[in-house]
């Protein structure tokens, strides 16, 4: 559903401008919600805050929105959602946060295969894609994963909504400056903010995609660690598939069902509790 919202927005406005409006709206909403809270800024974390915001908010969505101009939404989703758990686990292993186990490797393999099955019909129905667009989505996804590793220590000292606000407040204006420099901004672009598609896209991406979904991701990042938090990418598409069938009467074929089942199995394998090592009692 998020991918459709992006596509609707890109029909009305340039990619960097759309991303800027997403985070400026998020900033306004969360500032109103949290205005009576304590001071948000954590002393000694300025560089980490700016770095995480540039990587996640600017690098990720500036590149991905640009790439999605020429890449079908289904293929964009497969590339992004398959790479997130793989990259996050690789980064967690590289930093020593996780060690490679056969269960996690099996979960990644099953999840990626299931993800392709879930989007199989859309991949065949949609048109060709641009190599540059795909490269932008891959680099944007990489930026998201590196930014997640940088941001994780912040989740221990800041509330998730506060961190979402600060990152949006840094990312939104930065994206707007880049948009003014690189994109044709005119009255038609500004009026597109208030068009039905434009306003709906910004509202969905800001409220559900950022305030709700990204804040939940920060909680998972804090509680579960980098590698396990990334496995949300194997759960959210299955939920979206069910909601699409329930709310919009979207058809679900056997390949989609098999793909969803494989992703559910992958998540179950990854999230299962590891048995505690038994301690030998003294005789």
C-alpha positions in Angstrom: 0.0 0.0 0.0 2.9 2.3 0.7 4.3 1.7 -2.8 1.0 2.7 -4.3 0.9 5.9 -2.3 4.3 6.8 -3.6 3.3 6.1 -7.2 0.2 8.3 -6.7 2.4 11.1 -5.3 4.9 10.8 -8.1 2.1 11.4 -10.7 1.6 14.8 -9.1 5.0 16.1 -8.0 8.8 15.5 -8.4 10.4 12.8 -6.2 12.6 15.0 -3.9 9.7 17.4 -3.4 7.3 14.6 -2.5 9.8 13.2 0.0 10.3 16.7 1.5 6.5 17.2 1.9 6.3 13.8 3.6 8.8 14.8 6.3 7.8 18.4 6.7 4.2 17.2 7.3 5.6 14.6 9.8 7.5 17.3 11.6 4.4 19.5 12.0 2.2 16.7 13.2 4.7 15.4 15.7 5.6 18.9 16.9 2.0 19.5 17.7 1.6 16.1 19.4 4.8 16.3 21.4 5.0 20.1 22.1 4.5 19.6 25.9 7.1 16.9 26.2 10.6 17.3 27.5 13.5 18.6 25.5 14.2 16.2 22.7 17.8 16.8 21.9 20.3 14.5 23.6 23.6 16.1 24.3 26.6 14.5 22.7 24.5 12.8 20.0 24.3 15.6 17.5 26.5 14.0 14.9 24.7 10.7 15.2 21.3 12.3 14.9 22.3 14.2 11.8 24.0 11.2 10.2 21.0 8.9 10.8 18.6 11.5 9.4 20.6 12.1 6.3 21.0 8.4 5.7 17.4 7.3 6.4 15.3 10.3 5.5 17.3 12.0 2.8 19.5 9.2 1.3 16.9 6.5 1.4 13.7 8.2 0.2 15.3 10.8 -2.0 16.9 7.9 -4.0 14.0 5.5 -3.8 11.4 8.0 -4.8 13.6 9.1 -7.8 14.1 5.4 -8.8 10.4 4.6 -8.6 9.7 7.0 -11.4 11.0 4.4 -13.8 10.6 1.1 -11.8 7.3 -0.6 -11.3 6.0 -0.5 -7.7 5.9 -4.4 -7.5 9.6 -4.7 -8.5 10.5 -1.8 -6.2 8.9 -3.5 -3.3 10.6 -6.9 -4.0 14.1 -5.3 -4.3 13.6 -3.1 -1.2 11.9 -5.6 1.1 14.3 -8.5 0.1 17.4 -6.4 0.6 16.5 -4.9 4.0 16.7 -8.1 6.1 19.7 -9.4 4.2 21.6 -6.1 4.6 20.6 -5.6 8.2 21.7 -9.1 9.2 25.0 -8.7 7.3 25.7 -5.4 9.1 24.7 -6.9 12.5 27.1 -9.8 11.8 29.9 -7.4 10.7 29.5 -5.2 13.9 29.4 -8.3 16.1 25.8 -7.8 17.2 24.7 -11.1 15.6 26.4 -14.4 14.6 25.3 -16.4 11.5 23.1 -19.4 12.3 21.4 -21.8 10.0 18.0 -20.8 11.2 18.5 -17.2 10.3 20.0 -18.1 6.9 17.0 -20.4 6.2 14.6 -17.7 7.2 16.2 -15.2 4.8 16.2 -17.7 1.9 12.5 -18.7 2.5 11.5 -15.1 3.0 13.1 -13.8 -0.2 11.6 -16.6 -2.3 8.2 -16.0 -0.7 8.5 -12.3 -1.4 8.9 -12.9 -5.1 5.9 -15.2 -5.0 3.8 -12.6 -3.2 4.5 -10.0 -5.9 4.6 -12.5 -8.8 1.5 -11.4 -10.6 2.4 -7.7 -10.3 5.9 -8.3 -11.6 4.4 -9.9 -14.8 1.7 -7.3 -15.2 3.9 -4.2 -14.9 6.2 -2.9 -17.5 9.9 -2.8 -17.9 12.2 -0.9 -15.6 15.3 1.4 -15.8 18.7 0.1 -14.7 19.4 3.5 -13.1 16.1 3.4 -11.3 16.9 0.0 -9.9 20.4 1.1 -8.8 18.9 4.1 -7.0 16.5 1.8 -5.1 19.4 -0.5 -4.1 21.6 2.4 -3.0 18.6 3.9 -1.1 17.9 0.6 0.6 21.6 0.4 1.6 21.4 3.9 3.0 18.4 2.9 5.1 20.1 -0.1 6.6 23.3 1.7 7.4 21.2 4.5 8.9 19.4 2.0 11.1 22.7 0.8 12.5 23.7 4.4 13.2 20.3 5.2 14.8 20.0 2.2 17.1 22.0 3.7 20.0 19.7 6.7 19.9 16.7 4.5 20.6 18.1 3.7 24.0 18.3 7.4 25.0 15.3 8.9 23.1 11.6 8.0 22.9 10.8 6.6 19.5 8.4 9.4 18.5 10.9 12.0 19.6 13.6 10.4 17.4 11.1 10.2 14.5 10.4 14.0 14.9 14.1 15.0 15.0 15.0 12.9 12.0 12.0 14.3 10.1 12.9 17.9 11.1 16.4 17.4 9.7 15.4 15.4 6.6 12.4 17.5 5.5 14.2 20.8 5.0 17.3 19.1 3.6 15.2 17.4 0.9 13.4 20.6 0.2 16.7 22.4 -0.5 17.8 19.6 -2.8 14.5 19.7 -4.6 14.7 23.5 -5.2 18.2 23.0 -6.6 17.6 19.9 -8.7 13.9 19.9 -9.7 11.6 22.3 -11.5 9.4 23.8 -8.8 6.6 26.0 -10.0 3.0 26.9 -9.1 1.7 23.6 -10.6 4.1 21.7 -8.2 2.9 23.7 -5.2 -0.8 23.3 -6.1 -0.2 19.5 -6.5 0.2 19.4 -2.7 -3.6 20.1 -2.4 -4.7 17.8 -5.2 -6.6 14.6 -4.2 -3.8 12.3 -5.2 -1.0 14.5 -3.9 -2.7 15.2 -0.5 -3.7 11.6 0.0 -0.1 10.4 -0.8 1.5 12.9 1.6 -1.0 12.1 4.3 -0.5 8.3 4.0 3.2 8.5 3.8 3.5 10.9 6.7 0.9 9.5 9.1 1.0 5.8 8.4 4.3 5.4 6.8 6.3 7.5 9.2 4.5 8.4 12.4 3.1 4.9 12.8 5.2 2.4 10.8 8.6 4.0 11.2 8.1 4.6 14.9 7.2 0.9 15.4 10.3 0.0 13.5 12.4 2.1 15.9 10.8 0.2 18.8 11.7 -3.1 17.2 15.2 -1.8 16.6 15.6 -1.0 20.2 14.0 -4.2 21.6 15.0 -6.8 19.1 18.3 -5.6 17.6 19.2 -4.7 14.0 18.9 -8.2 12.4 15.6 -9.2 13.9 14.0 -5.8 13.4 14.7 -6.1 9.7 12.5 -9.2 9.4 9.4 -6.9 9.5 10.0 -6.9 5.7 8.7 -10.5 5.7 5.6 -9.7 7.7 4.3 -6.4 6.4 3.7 -7.6 2.8 1.6 -10.5 4.0 -0.5 -8.1 6.1 -0.9 -5.8 3.2 -2.0 -8.7 1.0 -4.7 -9.6 3.4 -5.9 -6.0 3.8 -6.0 -5.6 0.1 -8.2 -8.6 -0.3 -10.4 -7.6 2.6 -10.8 -3.9 1.8 -10.5 -3.7 -2.0 -11.5 -7.2 -3.1 -8.1 -7.7 -4.7 -7.7 -11.3 -6.0 -5.2 -13.6 -4.4 -3.9 -16.5 -6.6 -2.2 -19.8 -5.5 1.3 -18.3 -6.2 0.6 -15.3 -3.9 -0.8 -17.7 -1.2 2.2 -19.9 -1.4 4.5 -16.9 -1.2 2.7 -15.5 1.8 2.9 -18.9 3.5 6.6 -19.1 2.9 7.1 -15.6 4.3 5.0 -16.5 7.4 7.1 -19.6 7.9 10.3 -17.6 7.5 9.1 -15.1 10.2 8.2 -18.0 12.5 11.6 -19.6 12.1 13.4 -16.3 12.7 11.3 -15.3 15.7 11.2 -18.6 17.5 12.7 -18.6 20.9 16.1 -20.2 21.2 16.4 -22.9 23.9 18.3 -21.8 26.9 21.5 -23.9 27.4 21.1 -26.4 30.2 23.4 -26.1 33.1 24.8 -29.3 34.6 23.9 -29.6 38.2 26.7 -30.5 40.6 26.6 -34.0 41.9 
